[in-house]
Amino acid sequence: MNKNLKVCTIGGGSGMPIVNKALIKAGFENIKSIVTTFDSGGDTGRMRTDERGKILAFSDYWRALISLWDDGSQKEIWQEMLRFRDGRGRNFGNMFFQFLSEKEGKLSDVDSTFEALTGAKLKGSVVPVSTDSANFCFKTMSGKEYYGEHNLDDLRMSLDKVTDIWLTPKVKANQEALDSIINADVIIVCPGSMYGSILINFLPEGMAEAYKNSGAKKILMTNISSVANENNDFNQDDYVSTFEKYLGYQSPFDLILMADLNCLDKNLLEEVLKLYALEHSFPIKFNEKSQQKTLVADIAKIEETNMRLRHSEEKLGDIFKNLSL
């Protein structure tokens, strides 16, 4: 891809930062990252509970912001500081960005202040999908309904799969997020929790319509492995069908990007997949007969410390650099 293209990434969690870093490695300098602001787990959940749900979730925002920071002498220490948790589990990054957002008046204006304070050279900006507070809700096959995104994480190994998702209350999308989608040349829907990190971004009013009307080339990156309560036994067509339900139209992607696990060490991969199976988690399947344009590529790695499958920044960077849409 031409590195001068305007790229918009959509997601949250740990997937988007890897995609952003890969884009920077490929030479892109005009990245807009749209992130969810409805997380309710861990320290973020405690903060939102203390404020009776009236504040946004900051965790995905600052993780995405750090991922857009080009190499600099202060980057490593700031990453360490923002990830720091005290003896009560409180995260410094969440408190710091709550302070900045209150100082500036809104989260959308924090990027420039962060650059001034830290000397960061950002290769883009982070855009909250909404500046209004809401909670993620979902219903499962058994008919149970849950309030709060943290429940999705708690039940990730359950086979009681999600059947529907919504926000309470309904909120409007941030205008900057809508503009980022409309003005993008390329949109990359990142890997991550399919419901809690990705599709949640299309629930605020206006997001699905803006995505549909955007003339950008649209890429979906699937997860490497399934999550039991979200996408077990999925292939790329199942992904597309799920997105079609919430986007409201057919064929919403120009390209599906999937990981080719055959490129990894076979013996080590076998051990890793045994561990994933204990969590009811299995590789996302490739349907050779699919009508979706799909690229299965060497973009994964095995993180041996924790025996986990991850997307590789270096491999993804090479893909983005040479990708033809």
C-alpha positions, 0 to 999 in steps of 0.5 A: 500500500502507498504509505501516504494513504490515510489509514483508519484502524478500528478496534481495542484491546491488544489487537489494535496496538499491534496493527498500529505498530505494524503500520508504522513499521511499514512507513505510514504516518497518517493513522486514525485509530478509533477505539471503544470507550465502554470497557468495564473490566478491572481497574477501568470498571472500578473507576466507572463504578465509582463515578456511577458509569458517568465517565469513559473507559480510558484503557484502550485509548492510552494503549492505542496512543502509545502504539502510535508513538514513534521511537524516542528516548522517553517512550519506554519509560512512559510505557512502563509508567502507564502500565504501572499498577499500585498495591490496590490494582489501580492503573496509572494510565487510567488515572493519568488520562482521566486527568488529561481529559478533564483538563482539556474538557474532552478525551478527543483533545488529549493527543496534543497535550500528551505530545507536549508533555512527553515529547512523543512523536505520534504517527496519527491520533486516537479517536474515541468512538463516542464521547458519551458514556454507555455500557455494553450488554449482550444476550447468549444462546441460553437466553441470559442477558448480561450488563457490562463488558467485563461479563464477556471476558469472564465467560470467554471459555463458556460455550454459551455463545453470544447471540446479540449485543447492544449499548445501554443507553444508546449513544451517538458516535463522536463526529471525529470518528465519523469523519475519520471513517468517511475521509479514510483511504483504507479502513482496517478492522483489527483483531480482538474480542469480536464483540467487546473490542470490535463490533462494539465500535459500530453500535453508537448511532451513525457509525455503521452508516458512516462505514457503509458510505465510506469509499475506503478499501476495507480490510478485516483481520480475523483472530488467530484463534476463536473465543469460545463464547464468541466465534467458536468453529468460525471461518471467514464467511462466519465473520462476514455474516456476523459483521453484516448483521450489525453493519446492516449491509452485505459484503462489507469488506474488500479483503479478509486477512488471516494468519497461516499457522502452517508457517510456524514450527510444527512441534511447538504449534502442536503444544500451543494448540493443545493448551488453547483447546483446554480453553475451548479455543481453536484456530479460525478456519479458512474456507477454500470455497469462500467467495470472500477475497481472502489473503492467508499469510505468514503474520503470526508468531508463537510467544514462547514465554506464555505459549500464546499465538500472537500477530507479529508486528514485523510480519504484518509490517511487511504485508502492509508495505507490499499489499495491493488492494 
